[in-house]
Amino acid sequence: MSIQPKAGAVLFAKDVARLAAFYAQVLAVVPKHAEAEKVVIETDTFLLVIHAIPAAVAAKVEIASPPVLRQQVPVKLFLPVRSLAQARVNAQGSGGDIRPVEFEWSAADVTACDGNDPEGNVVQFRQALQ
C-alpha cells in the first residue's frame, strides 16, 4: 500500500526568515525544518517550502512597507487556518495582513478571506465552517 505525499508549494522569498515566521505564526505551526536558504512549514494536510531567491535577484527586489500587493500573478495560494480571527491578529503581528471580517465570504464548507504576506504575495486563508 502506497501513501501519497502531502500537497504543497514552494514560495520564493527575499527574506526567508521573515516570510517563514509569518506563515508559521498565521498557520499556528512550528517549522519542520529550517536553514538559511530554506524553511519547511507543515500542517496536517500541506507542506509550504519558503526558499531563498538567488542573491543576485534578491539585490534587485525592493519590498516596500507596507508591501506592494502582487495581485497579477498566475498562482494564488489558499491555506487552512483554525481561526480567521486569530490568523488576522497573527498576520498583523508578523508583517502581513488579512482583510477585515466584512471581506470574508463563505462557500461549501469554508469561510475565506484574502490577505498578504510581508513580501506582498496575496494569499487566501480558509477556516472550516463550524
DAHU-V90692 format. One record per pair of residues at least 24 apart in sequence whose C-alpha atoms are under 6 Angstrom apart, sorted by sequence separation. I is the first residue (numbers start at 0). J is the second residue. D is the distance in whole Angstrom. If there is no record, write none. Layout:
I J D
I J D
This chain:
15 51 6
7 45 5
9 47 6
11 49 6
12 50 6
6 45 5
7 46 4
8 47 5
9 48 5
10 49 5
11 50 5
12 51 5
13 52 6
5 45 6
7 47 5
9 49 6
11 51 6
12 52 6
11 52 6
13 57 5
82 126 6
77 122 6
79 124 6
80 125 6
81 126 6
76 122 5
77 123 4
78 124 5
79 125 5
80 126 5
75 122 6
77 124 6
79 126 6
69 119 6
68 119 4
69 120 5
66 118 6
67 119 5
66 119 5
26 80 6
25 86 5
25 89 5
24 89 6
25 90 6
21 93 5
